[in-house]
Amino acid sequence: QVQLVESGGGLVQPGGSLRLSCAASGSIFSIGFMGWYRQAPGKQRELVAAITSSGTTNYAGSVKGRFTISRDNAKNTMYLLMNSLKPEDTAVYYCNVDVRTTSWYTYWGQGTQVTVSS
């Protein structure tokens, strides 16, 4: 059994910053792909940023240069540093992680609300 706990969301003014965290716990042998998705009201869930086990990163064009994804393999934790936030970044942010226990499984976090508004 694996649990993902997200934290760090909240209300921030345009131009502000937030840092999201996603901590995995449980019977973990190893972690592969880690990614952040977001879903705004009335829109489909989209991939925001991803990082492989070797540290290769990928970003959606809308956040490139503003968001930074990172991971701490010793802590089984992933982060998303969000700078220069815009109202259009408002959404529920979900972490998505591939975990090897007895086999490989994909897990989702519970979601954390990010609201960018003045």
KOLGU-4560 file (N, C-alpha, C; in nm, 3 decimals, padded with zeros to 5 digits):
<recs>
<n_xx: 00.085 n_yy: -00.119 n_zz: 00.000 ca_xx: 00.000 ca_yy: 00.000 ca_zz: 00.000 c_xx: 00.088 c_yy: 00.124 c_zz: 00.000 mol: A seq: 1 type: GLN>
<n_xx: 00.056 n_yy: 00.216 n_zz: -00.091 ca_xx: 00.132 ca_yy: 00.341 ca_zz: -00.104 c_xx: 00.039 c_yy: 00.459 c_zz: -00.088 mol: A seq: 2 type: VAL>
<n_xx: 00.084 n_yy: 00.558 n_zz: -00.016 ca_xx: 00.007 ca_yy: 00.682 ca_zz: 00.000 c_xx: 00.087 c_yy: 00.799 c_zz: -00.055 mol: A seq: 3 type: GLN>
<n_xx: 00.017 n_yy: 00.890 n_zz: -00.121 ca_xx: 00.075 ca_yy: 01.016 ca_zz: -00.168 c_xx: 00.007 c_yy: 01.130 c_zz: -00.093 mol: A seq: 4 type: LEU>
<n_xx: 00.086 n_yy: 01.214 n_zz: -00.031 ca_xx: 00.031 ca_yy: 01.327 ca_zz: 00.043 c_xx: 00.085 c_yy: 01.455 c_zz: -00.019 mol: A seq: 5 type: VAL>
<n_xx: -00.006 n_yy: 01.539 n_zz: -00.065 ca_xx: 00.031 ca_yy: 01.666 ca_zz: -00.126 c_xx: 00.013 c_yy: 01.779 c_zz: -00.025 mol: A seq: 6 type: GLU>
<n_xx: 00.093 n_yy: 01.882 n_zz: -00.041 ca_xx: 00.080 ca_yy: 02.000 ca_zz: 00.043 c_xx: 00.135 c_yy: 02.121 c_zz: -00.030 mol: A seq: 7 type: SER>
<n_xx: 00.101 n_yy: 02.240 n_zz: 00.022 ca_xx: 00.160 ca_yy: 02.361 ca_zz: -00.031 c_xx: 00.069 c_yy: 02.449 c_zz: -00.114 mol: A seq: 8 type: GLY>
<n_xx: -00.051 n_yy: 02.404 n_zz: -00.142 ca_xx: -00.142 ca_yy: 02.487 ca_zz: -00.219 c_xx: -00.195 c_yy: 02.603 c_zz: -00.137 mol: A seq: 9 type: GLY>
<n_xx: -00.268 n_yy: 02.692 n_zz: -00.203 ca_xx: -00.326 ca_yy: 02.805 ca_zz: -00.132 c_xx: -00.363 c_yy: 02.917 c_zz: -00.225 mol: A seq: 10 type: GLY>
<n_xx: -00.389 n_yy: 03.032 n_zz: -00.165 ca_xx: -00.426 ca_yy: 03.153 ca_zz: -00.239 c_xx: -00.304 c_yy: 03.245 c_zz: -00.247 mol: A seq: 11 type: LEU>
<n_xx: -00.275 n_yy: 03.292 n_zz: -00.368 ca_xx: -00.160 ca_yy: 03.379 ca_zz: -00.388 c_xx: -00.196 c_yy: 03.486 c_zz: -00.490 mol: A seq: 12 type: VAL>
<n_xx: -00.135 n_yy: 03.602 n_zz: -00.477 ca_xx: -00.161 ca_yy: 03.709 ca_zz: -00.572 c_xx: -00.084 c_yy: 03.685 c_zz: -00.701 mol: A seq: 13 type: GLN>
<n_xx: -00.131 n_yy: 03.740 n_zz: -00.810 ca_xx: -00.056 ca_yy: 03.730 ca_zz: -00.937 c_xx: 00.087 c_yy: 03.779 c_zz: -00.919 mol: A seq: 14 type: PRO>
<n_xx: 00.180 n_yy: 03.704 n_zz: -00.976 ca_xx: 00.321 ca_yy: 03.735 ca_zz: -00.960 c_xx: 00.387 c_yy: 03.667 c_zz: -00.842 mol: A seq: 15 type: GLY>
<n_xx: 00.307 n_yy: 03.608 n_zz: -00.757 ca_xx: 00.358 ca_yy: 03.542 ca_zz: -00.638 c_xx: 00.411 c_yy: 03.403 c_zz: -00.665 mol: A seq: 16 type: GLY>
<n_xx: 00.451 n_yy: 03.336 n_zz: -00.557 ca_xx: 00.512 ca_yy: 03.203 ca_zz: -00.568 c_xx: 00.449 c_yy: 03.107 c_zz: -00.467 mol: A seq: 17 type: SER>
<n_xx: 00.450 n_yy: 02.980 n_zz: -00.503 ca_xx: 00.411 ca_yy: 02.871 ca_zz: -00.415 c_xx: 00.502 c_yy: 02.752 c_zz: -00.442 mol: A seq: 18 type: LEU>
<n_xx: 00.517 n_yy: 02.668 n_zz: -00.342 ca_xx: 00.589 ca_yy: 02.543 ca_zz: -00.362 c_xx: 00.501 c_yy: 02.427 c_zz: -00.316 mol: A seq: 19 type: ARG>
<n_xx: 00.475 n_yy: 02.337 n_zz: -00.409 ca_xx: 00.396 ca_yy: 02.217 ca_zz: -00.379 c_xx: 00.491 c_yy: 02.102 c_zz: -00.347 mol: A seq: 20 type: LEU>
<n_xx: 00.445 n_yy: 02.014 n_zz: -00.259 ca_xx: 00.518 ca_yy: 01.894 ca_zz: -00.224 c_xx: 00.429 c_yy: 01.772 c_zz: -00.240 mol: A seq: 21 type: SER>
<n_xx: 00.489 n_yy: 01.660 n_zz: -00.276 ca_xx: 00.418 ca_yy: 01.533 ca_zz: -00.286 c_xx: 00.508 c_yy: 01.427 c_zz: -00.226 mol: A seq: 22 type: CYS>
<n_xx: 00.466 n_yy: 01.374 n_zz: -00.112 ca_xx: 00.546 ca_yy: 01.276 ca_zz: -00.040 c_xx: 00.482 c_yy: 01.138 c_zz: -00.051 mol: A seq: 23 type: ALA>
<n_xx: 00.561 n_yy: 01.041 n_zz: -00.093 ca_xx: 00.515 ca_yy: 00.904 ca_zz: -00.106 c_xx: 00.562 c_yy: 00.823 c_zz: 00.014 mol: A seq: 24 type: ALA>
<n_xx: 00.473 n_yy: 00.738 n_zz: 00.064 ca_xx: 00.509 ca_yy: 00.653 ca_zz: 00.177 c_xx: 00.443 c_yy: 00.517 c_zz: 00.162 mol: A seq: 25 type: SER>
<n_xx: 00.498 n_yy: 00.418 n_zz: 00.233 ca_xx: 00.443 ca_yy: 00.284 ca_zz: 00.225 c_xx: 00.549 c_yy: 00.184 c_zz: 00.182 mol: A seq: 26 type: GLY>
<n_xx: 00.503 n_yy: 00.076 n_zz: 00.124 ca_xx: 00.593 ca_yy: -00.033 ca_zz: 00.085 c_xx: 00.654 c_yy: -00.004 c_zz: -00.053 mol: A seq: 27 type: SER>
<n_xx: 00.749 n_yy: 00.086 n_zz: -00.054 ca_xx: 00.809 ca_yy: 00.133 ca_zz: -00.179 c_xx: 00.944 c_yy: 00.069 c_zz: -00.200 mol: A seq: 28 type: ILE>
<n_xx: 00.961 n_yy: 00.005 n_zz: -00.316 ca_xx: 01.092 ca_yy: -00.048 ca_zz: -00.354 c_xx: 01.169 c_yy: 00.056 c_zz: -00.433 mol: A seq: 29 type: PHE>
<n_xx: 01.101 n_yy: 00.119 n_zz: -00.528 ca_xx: 01.163 ca_yy: 00.228 ca_zz: -00.603 c_xx: 01.053 c_yy: 00.314 c_zz: -00.667 mol: A seq: 30 type: SER>
<n_xx: 01.092 n_yy: 00.432 n_zz: -00.709 ca_xx: 01.000 ca_yy: 00.525 ca_zz: -00.775 c_xx: 01.057 c_yy: 00.564 c_zz: -00.910 mol: A seq: 31 type: ILE>
<n_xx: 00.972 n_yy: 00.561 n_zz: -01.011 ca_xx: 01.015 ca_yy: 00.599 ca_zz: -01.145 c_xx: 00.967 c_yy: 00.738 c_zz: -01.180 mol: A seq: 32 type: GLY>
<n_xx: 00.879 n_yy: 00.745 n_zz: -01.278 ca_xx: 00.822 ca_yy: 00.871 ca_zz: -01.324 c_xx: 00.748 c_yy: 00.942 c_zz: -01.211 mol: A seq: 33 type: PHE>
<n_xx: 00.767 n_yy: 01.074 n_zz: -01.205 ca_xx: 00.690 ca_yy: 01.158 ca_zz: -01.113 c_xx: 00.642 c_yy: 01.279 c_zz: -01.193 mol: A seq: 34 type: MET>
<n_xx: 00.518 n_yy: 01.316 n_zz: -01.174 ca_xx: 00.466 ca_yy: 01.429 ca_zz: -01.250 c_xx: 00.360 c_yy: 01.507 c_zz: -01.175 mol: A seq: 35 type: GLY>
<n_xx: 00.345 n_yy: 01.631 n_zz: -01.216 ca_xx: 00.239 ca_yy: 01.718 ca_zz: -01.164 c_xx: 00.139 c_yy: 01.744 c_zz: -01.276 mol: A seq: 36 type: TRP>
<n_xx: 00.013 n_yy: 01.724 n_zz: -01.246 ca_xx: -00.096 ca_yy: 01.755 ca_zz: -01.337 c_xx: -00.182 c_yy: 01.863 c_zz: -01.271 mol: A seq: 37 type: TYR>
<n_xx: -00.263 n_yy: 01.928 n_zz: -01.353 ca_xx: -00.359 ca_yy: 02.023 ca_zz: -01.297 c_xx: -00.489 c_yy: 02.016 c_zz: -01.376 mol: A seq: 38 type: ARG>
<n_xx: -00.596 n_yy: 02.052 n_zz: -01.306 ca_xx: -00.727 ca_yy: 02.053 ca_zz: -01.369 c_xx: -00.803 c_yy: 02.176 c_zz: -01.323 mol: A seq: 39 type: GLN>
<n_xx: -00.834 n_yy: 02.263 n_zz: -01.417 ca_xx: -00.912 ca_yy: 02.382 ca_zz: -01.389 c_xx: -01.060 c_yy: 02.350 c_zz: -01.413 mol: A seq: 40 type: ALA>
<n_xx: -01.151 n_yy: 02.425 n_zz: -01.353 ca_xx: -01.294 ca_yy: 02.400 ca_zz: -01.371 c_xx: -01.333 c_yy: 02.400 c_zz: -01.518 mol: A seq: 41 type: PRO>
<n_xx: -01.401 n_yy: 02.296 n_zz: -01.560 ca_xx: -01.448 ca_yy: 02.286 ca_zz: -01.697 c_xx: -01.343 c_yy: 02.248 c_zz: -01.798 mol: A seq: 42 type: GLY>
<n_xx: -01.223 n_yy: 02.215 n_zz: -01.752 ca_xx: -01.115 ca_yy: 02.179 ca_zz: -01.843 c_xx: -01.064 c_yy: 02.039 c_zz: -01.811 mol: A seq: 43 type: LYS>
<n_xx: -00.994 n_yy: 01.981 n_zz: -01.910 ca_xx: -00.936 ca_yy: 01.849 ca_zz: -01.889 c_xx: -00.808 c_yy: 01.860 c_zz: -01.805 mol: A seq: 44 type: GLN>
<n_xx: -00.778 n_yy: 01.751 n_zz: -01.740 ca_xx: -00.653 ca_yy: 01.745 ca_zz: -01.664 c_xx: -00.536 c_yy: 01.748 c_zz: -01.761 mol: A seq: 45 type: ARG>
<n_xx: -00.435 n_yy: 01.828 n_zz: -01.729 ca_xx: -00.320 ca_yy: 01.841 ca_zz: -01.816 c_xx: -00.190 c_yy: 01.821 c_zz: -01.738 mol: A seq: 46 type: GLU>
<n_xx: -00.090 n_yy: 01.770 n_zz: -01.809 ca_xx: 00.042 ca_yy: 01.753 ca_zz: -01.750 c_xx: 00.111 c_yy: 01.888 c_zz: -01.744 mol: A seq: 47 type: LEU>
<n_xx: 00.159 n_yy: 01.924 n_zz: -01.626 ca_xx: 00.228 ca_yy: 02.051 ca_zz: -01.606 c_xx: 00.379 c_yy: 02.032 c_zz: -01.613 mol: A seq: 48 type: VAL>
<n_xx: 00.429 n_yy: 01.932 n_zz: -01.541 ca_xx: 00.573 ca_yy: 01.908 ca_zz: -01.536 c_xx: 00.597 c_yy: 01.764 c_zz: -01.496 mol: A seq: 49 type: ALA>
<n_xx: 00.711 n_yy: 01.709 n_zz: -01.542 ca_xx: 00.743 ca_yy: 01.571 ca_zz: -01.511 c_xx: 00.894 c_yy: 01.558 c_zz: -01.490 mol: A seq: 50 type: ALA>
<n_xx: 00.930 n_yy: 01.455 n_zz: -01.414 ca_xx: 01.072 ca_yy: 01.429 ca_zz: -01.389 c_xx: 01.093 c_yy: 01.278 c_zz: -01.380 mol: A seq: 51 type: ILE>
<n_xx: 01.195 n_yy: 01.231 n_zz: -01.448 ca_xx: 01.225 ca_yy: 01.088 ca_zz: -01.447 c_xx: 01.313 c_yy: 01.055 c_zz: -01.327 mol: A seq: 52 type: THR>
<n_xx: 01.338 n_yy: 00.926 n_zz: -01.308 ca_xx: 01.421 ca_yy: 00.882 ca_zz: -01.196 c_xx: 01.565 c_yy: 00.932 c_zz: -01.209 mol: A seq: 53 type: SER>
<n_xx: 01.608 n_yy: 00.959 n_zz: -01.331 ca_xx: 01.744 ca_yy: 01.009 ca_zz: -01.353 c_xx: 01.752 c_yy: 01.161 c_zz: -01.350 mol: A seq: 54 type: SER>
<n_xx: 01.636 n_yy: 01.227 n_zz: -01.334 ca_xx: 01.636 ca_yy: 01.372 ca_zz: -01.321 c_xx: 01.603 c_yy: 01.450 c_zz: -01.446 mol: A seq: 55 type: GLY>
<n_xx: 01.570 n_yy: 01.383 n_zz: -01.554 ca_xx: 01.530 ca_yy: 01.452 ca_zz: -01.676 c_xx: 01.393 c_yy: 01.514 c_zz: -01.656 mol: A seq: 56 type: THR>
<n_xx: 01.380 n_yy: 01.641 n_zz: -01.693 ca_xx: 01.255 ca_yy: 01.713 ca_zz: -01.670 c_xx: 01.187 c_yy: 01.752 c_zz: -01.800 mol: A seq: 57 type: THR>
<n_xx: 01.057 n_yy: 01.777 n_zz: -01.790 ca_xx: 00.979 ca_yy: 01.819 ca_zz: -01.905 c_xx: 00.868 c_yy: 01.910 c_zz: -01.854 mol: A seq: 58 type: ASN>
<n_xx: 00.838 n_yy: 02.015 n_zz: -01.930 ca_xx: 00.740 ca_yy: 02.113 ca_zz: -01.886 c_xx: 00.640 c_yy: 02.144 c_zz: -01.996 mol: A seq: 59 type: TYR>
<n_xx: 00.518 n_yy: 02.176 n_zz: -01.954 ca_xx: 00.421 ca_yy: 02.230 ca_zz: -02.049 c_xx: 00.469 c_yy: 02.368 c_zz: -02.092 mol: A seq: 60 type: ALA>
<n_xx: 00.438 n_yy: 02.403 n_zz: -02.216 ca_xx: 00.483 ca_yy: 02.531 ca_zz: -02.266 c_xx: 00.435 c_yy: 02.650 c_zz: -02.185 mol: A seq: 61 type: GLY>
<n_xx: 00.316 n_yy: 02.637 n_zz: -02.127 ca_xx: 00.256 ca_yy: 02.749 ca_zz: -02.054 c_xx: 00.327 c_yy: 02.779 c_zz: -01.922 mol: A seq: 62 type: SER>
<n_xx: 00.408 n_yy: 02.685 n_zz: -01.873 ca_xx: 00.474 ca_yy: 02.706 ca_zz: -01.744 c_xx: 00.626 c_yy: 02.708 c_zz: -01.756 mol: A seq: 63 type: VAL>
<n_xx: 00.677 n_yy: 02.680 n_zz: -01.873 ca_xx: 00.821 ca_yy: 02.673 ca_zz: -01.891 c_xx: 00.885 c_yy: 02.808 c_zz: -01.857 mol: A seq: 64 type: LYS>
<n_xx: 00.990 n_yy: 02.802 n_zz: -01.777 ca_xx: 01.058 ca_yy: 02.924 ca_zz: -01.734 c_xx: 01.002 c_yy: 02.982 c_zz: -01.605 mol: A seq: 65 type: GLY>
<n_xx: 00.885 n_yy: 02.934 n_zz: -01.562 ca_xx: 00.824 ca_yy: 02.985 ca_zz: -01.438 c_xx: 00.818 c_yy: 02.877 c_zz: -01.330 mol: A seq: 66 type: ARG>
<n_xx: 00.797 n_yy: 02.752 n_zz: -01.371 ca_xx: 00.784 ca_yy: 02.642 ca_zz: -01.276 c_xx: 00.911 c_yy: 02.557 c_zz: -01.281 mol: A seq: 67 type: PHE>
<n_xx: 00.947 n_yy: 02.499 n_zz: -01.165 ca_xx: 01.061 ca_yy: 02.409 ca_zz: -01.157 c_xx: 01.021 c_yy: 02.285 c_zz: -01.079 mol: A seq: 68 type: THR>
<n_xx: 01.038 n_yy: 02.170 n_zz: -01.142 ca_xx: 01.008 ca_yy: 02.043 ca_zz: -01.077 c_xx: 01.138 c_yy: 01.983 c_zz: -01.027 mol: A seq: 69 type: ILE>
<n_xx: 01.133 n_yy: 01.918 n_zz: -00.910 ca_xx: 01.251 ca_yy: 01.853 ca_zz: -00.855 c_xx: 01.205 c_yy: 01.735 c_zz: -00.769 mol: A seq: 70 type: SER>
<n_xx: 01.300 n_yy: 01.651 n_zz: -00.733 ca_xx: 01.268 ca_yy: 01.536 ca_zz: -00.648 c_xx: 01.383 c_yy: 01.508 c_zz: -00.554 mol: A seq: 71 type: ARG>
<n_xx: 01.347 n_yy: 01.453 n_zz: -00.438 ca_xx: 01.444 ca_yy: 01.407 ca_zz: -00.340 c_xx: 01.422 c_yy: 01.258 c_zz: -00.325 mol: A seq: 72 type: ASP>
<n_xx: 01.505 n_yy: 01.179 n_zz: -00.390 ca_xx: 01.484 ca_yy: 01.035 ca_zz: -00.391 c_xx: 01.500 c_yy: 00.974 c_zz: -00.251 mol: A seq: 73 type: ASN>
<n_xx: 01.582 n_yy: 01.031 n_zz: -00.168 ca_xx: 01.601 ca_yy: 00.979 ca_zz: -00.033 c_xx: 01.475 c_yy: 00.995 c_zz: 00.051 mol: A seq: 74 type: ALA>
<n_xx: 01.396 n_yy: 01.097 n_zz: 00.017 ca_xx: 01.272 ca_yy: 01.124 ca_zz: 00.092 c_xx: 01.147 c_yy: 01.081 c_zz: 00.017 mol: A seq: 75 type: LYS>
<n_xx: 01.166 n_yy: 01.025 n_zz: -00.103 ca_xx: 01.050 ca_yy: 00.985 ca_zz: -00.187 c_xx: 00.954 c_yy: 01.102 c_zz: -00.204 mol: A seq: 76 type: ASN>
<n_xx: 01.009 n_yy: 01.219 n_zz: -00.228 ca_xx: 00.928 ca_yy: 01.340 ca_zz: -00.234 c_xx: 00.959 c_yy: 01.418 c_zz: -00.362 mol: A seq: 77 type: THR>
<n_xx: 00.855 n_yy: 01.476 n_zz: -00.418 ca_xx: 00.865 ca_yy: 01.560 ca_zz: -00.537 c_xx: 00.815 c_yy: 01.699 c_zz: -00.503 mol: A seq: 78 type: MET>
<n_xx: 00.874 n_yy: 01.798 n_zz: -00.570 ca_xx: 00.837 ca_yy: 01.936 ca_zz: -00.545 c_xx: 00.803 c_yy: 02.006 c_zz: -00.675 mol: A seq: 79 type: TYR>
<n_xx: 00.722 n_yy: 02.111 n_zz: -00.664 ca_xx: 00.696 ca_yy: 02.199 ca_zz: -00.778 c_xx: 00.704 c_yy: 02.342 c_zz: -00.728 mol: A seq: 80 type: LEU>
<n_xx: 00.809 n_yy: 02.412 n_zz: -00.768 ca_xx: 00.824 ca_yy: 02.552 ca_zz: -00.733 c_xx: 00.759 c_yy: 02.633 c_zz: -00.844 mol: A seq: 81 type: LEU>
<n_xx: 00.662 n_yy: 02.713 n_zz: -00.807 ca_xx: 00.585 ca_yy: 02.791 ca_zz: -00.904 c_xx: 00.610 c_yy: 02.939 c_zz: -00.879 mol: A seq: 82 type: MET>
<n_xx: 00.673 n_yy: 03.003 n_zz: -00.974 ca_xx: 00.701 ca_yy: 03.146 ca_zz: -00.967 c_xx: 00.618 c_yy: 03.222 c_zz: -01.071 mol: A seq: 83 type: ASN>
<n_xx: 00.610 n_yy: 03.353 n_zz: -01.052 ca_xx: 00.539 ca_yy: 03.440 ca_zz: -01.147 c_xx: 00.401 c_yy: 03.384 c_zz: -01.179 mol: A seq: 84 type: SER>
<n_xx: 00.329 n_yy: 03.348 n_zz: -01.077 ca_xx: 00.199 ca_yy: 03.285 ca_zz: -01.097 c_xx: 00.100 c_yy: 03.379 c_zz: -01.162 mol: A seq: 85 type: LEU>
<n_xx: 00.015 n_yy: 03.321 n_zz: -01.246 ca_xx: -00.086 ca_yy: 03.394 ca_zz: -01.321 c_xx: -00.224 c_yy: 03.342 c_zz: -01.284 mol: A seq: 86 type: LYS>
<n_xx: -00.328 n_yy: 03.422 n_zz: -01.303 ca_xx: -00.464 ca_yy: 03.373 ca_zz: -01.274 c_xx: -00.497 c_yy: 03.243 c_zz: -01.350 mol: A seq: 87 type: PRO>
<n_xx: -00.443 n_yy: 03.227 n_zz: -01.469 ca_xx: -00.472 ca_yy: 03.106 ca_zz: -01.546 c_xx: -00.402 c_yy: 02.983 c_zz: -01.491 mol: A seq: 88 type: GLU>
<n_xx: -00.317 n_yy: 02.999 n_zz: -01.391 ca_xx: -00.258 ca_yy: 02.883 ca_zz: -01.323 c_xx: -00.352 c_yy: 02.827 c_zz: -01.216 mol: A seq: 89 type: ASP>
<n_xx: -00.463 n_yy: 02.894 n_zz: -01.190 ca_xx: -00.558 ca_yy: 02.848 ca_zz: -01.092 c_xx: -00.615 c_yy: 02.712 c_zz: -01.132 mol: A seq: 90 type: THR>
<n_xx: -00.603 n_yy: 02.615 n_zz: -01.041 ca_xx: -00.648 ca_yy: 02.479 ca_zz: -01.070 c_xx: -00.624 c_yy: 02.393 c_zz: -00.945 mol: A seq: 91 type: ALA>
<n_xx: -00.676 n_yy: 02.271 n_zz: -00.952 ca_xx: -00.637 ca_yy: 02.170 ca_zz: -00.854 c_xx: -00.516 c_yy: 02.097 c_zz: -00.912 mol: A seq: 92 type: VAL>
<n_xx: -00.411 n_yy: 02.089 n_zz: -00.836 ca_xx: -00.287 ca_yy: 02.026 ca_zz: -00.878 c_xx: -00.276 c_yy: 01.886 c_zz: -00.815 mol: A seq: 93 type: TYR>
<n_xx: -00.245 n_yy: 01.789 n_zz: -00.900 ca_xx: -00.235 ca_yy: 01.649 ca_zz: -00.858 c_xx: -00.095 c_yy: 01.597 c_zz: -00.886 mol: A seq: 94 type: TYR>
<n_xx: -00.042 n_yy: 01.519 n_zz: -00.794 ca_xx: 00.083 ca_yy: 01.450 ca_zz: -00.825 c_xx: 00.051 c_yy: 01.309 c_zz: -00.874 mol: A seq: 95 type: CYS>
<n_xx: 00.136 n_yy: 01.261 n_zz: -00.959 ca_xx: 00.121 ca_yy: 01.131 ca_zz: -01.023 c_xx: 00.256 c_yy: 01.062 c_zz: -01.017 mol: A seq: 96 type: ASN>
<n_xx: 00.258 n_yy: 00.941 n_zz: -00.962 ca_xx: 00.386 ca_yy: 00.875 ca_zz: -00.936 c_xx: 00.379 c_yy: 00.728 c_zz: -00.974 mol: A seq: 97 type: VAL>
<n_xx: 00.482 n_yy: 00.679 n_zz: -01.040 ca_xx: 00.496 ca_yy: 00.536 ca_zz: -01.069 c_xx: 00.584 c_yy: 00.474 c_zz: -00.960 mol: A seq: 98 type: ASP>
<n_xx: 00.527 n_yy: 00.377 n_zz: -00.891 ca_xx: 00.595 ca_yy: 00.316 ca_zz: -00.776 c_xx: 00.609 c_yy: 00.167 c_zz: -00.798 mol: A seq: 99 type: VAL>
<n_xx: 00.727 n_yy: 00.117 n_zz: -00.767 ca_xx: 00.747 ca_yy: -00.028 ca_zz: -00.771 c_xx: 00.736 c_yy: -00.082 c_zz: -00.628 mol: A seq: 100 type: ARG>
<n_xx: 00.633 n_yy: -00.165 n_zz: -00.608 ca_xx: 00.621 ca_yy: -00.239 ca_zz: -00.483 c_xx: 00.651 c_yy: -00.384 c_zz: -00.516 mol: A seq: 101 type: THR>
<n_xx: 00.550 n_yy: -00.465 n_zz: -00.536 ca_xx: 00.570 ca_yy: -00.600 ca_zz: -00.589 c_xx: 00.575 c_yy: -00.597 c_zz: -00.741 mol: A seq: 102 type: THR>
<n_xx: 00.518 n_yy: -00.491 n_zz: -00.798 ca_xx: 00.521 ca_yy: -00.463 ca_zz: -00.940 c_xx: 00.510 c_yy: -00.311 c_zz: -00.956 mol: A seq: 103 type: SER>
<n_xx: 00.501 n_yy: -00.262 n_zz: -01.078 ca_xx: 00.487 ca_yy: -00.118 ca_zz: -01.099 c_xx: 00.340 c_yy: -00.079 c_zz: -01.097 mol: A seq: 104 type: TRP>
<n_xx: 00.309 n_yy: 00.026 n_zz: -01.021 ca_xx: 00.175 ca_yy: 00.080 ca_zz: -01.014 c_xx: 00.181 c_yy: 00.232 c_zz: -01.024 mol: A seq: 105 type: TYR>
<n_xx: 00.070 n_yy: 00.290 n_zz: -01.072 ca_xx: 00.061 ca_yy: 00.436 ca_zz: -01.080 c_xx: -00.035 c_yy: 00.485 c_zz: -00.974 mol: A seq: 106 type: THR>
<n_xx: 00.008 n_yy: 00.585 n_zz: -00.900 ca_xx: -00.073 ca_yy: 00.642 ca_zz: -00.793 c_xx: -00.096 c_yy: 00.791 c_zz: -00.817 mol: A seq: 107 type: TYR>
<n_xx: -00.211 n_yy: 00.839 n_zz: -00.766 ca_xx: -00.246 ca_yy: 00.981 ca_zz: -00.772 c_xx: -00.258 c_yy: 01.037 c_zz: -00.631 mol: A seq: 108 type: TRP>
<n_xx: -00.216 n_yy: 01.162 n_zz: -00.615 ca_xx: -00.241 ca_yy: 01.232 ca_zz: -00.491 c_xx: -00.385 c_yy: 01.279 c_zz: -00.484 mol: A seq: 109 type: GLY>
<n_xx: -00.422 n_yy: 01.334 n_zz: -00.369 ca_xx: -00.560 ca_yy: 01.376 ca_zz: -00.347 c_xx: -00.591 c_yy: 01.511 c_zz: -00.410 mol: A seq: 110 type: GLN>
<n_xx: -00.488 n_yy: 01.583 n_zz: -00.450 ca_xx: -00.508 ca_yy: 01.714 ca_zz: -00.512 c_xx: -00.495 c_yy: 01.827 c_zz: -00.411 mol: A seq: 111 type: GLY>
<n_xx: -00.440 n_yy: 01.937 n_zz: -00.457 ca_xx: -00.429 ca_yy: 02.056 ca_zz: -00.372 c_xx: -00.468 c_yy: 02.178 c_zz: -00.456 mol: A seq: 112 type: THR>
<n_xx: -00.550 n_yy: 02.264 n_zz: -00.400 ca_xx: -00.602 ca_yy: 02.379 ca_zz: -00.473 c_xx: -00.500 c_yy: 02.491 c_zz: -00.476 mol: A seq: 113 type: GLN>
<n_xx: -00.477 n_yy: 02.544 n_zz: -00.594 ca_xx: -00.396 ca_yy: 02.664 ca_zz: -00.612 c_xx: -00.485 c_yy: 02.770 c_zz: -00.675 mol: A seq: 114 type: VAL>
<n_xx: -00.497 n_yy: 02.883 n_zz: -00.608 ca_xx: -00.579 ca_yy: 02.993 ca_zz: -00.657 c_xx: -00.492 c_yy: 03.117 c_zz: -00.668 mol: A seq: 115 type: THR>
<n_xx: -00.488 n_yy: 03.173 n_zz: -00.788 ca_xx: -00.410 ca_yy: 03.294 ca_zz: -00.812 c_xx: -00.509 c_yy: 03.407 c_zz: -00.840 mol: A seq: 116 type: VAL>
<n_xx: -00.517 n_yy: 03.499 n_zz: -00.747 ca_xx: -00.616 ca_yy: 03.606 ca_zz: -00.758 c_xx: -00.573 c_yy: 03.725 c_zz: -00.673 mol: A seq: 117 type: SER>
<n_xx: -00.611 n_yy: 03.843 n_zz: -00.720 ca_xx: -00.584 ca_yy: 03.964 ca_zz: -00.642 c_xx: -00.704 c_yy: 03.999 c_zz: -00.556 mol: A seq: 118 type: SER>
</recs>
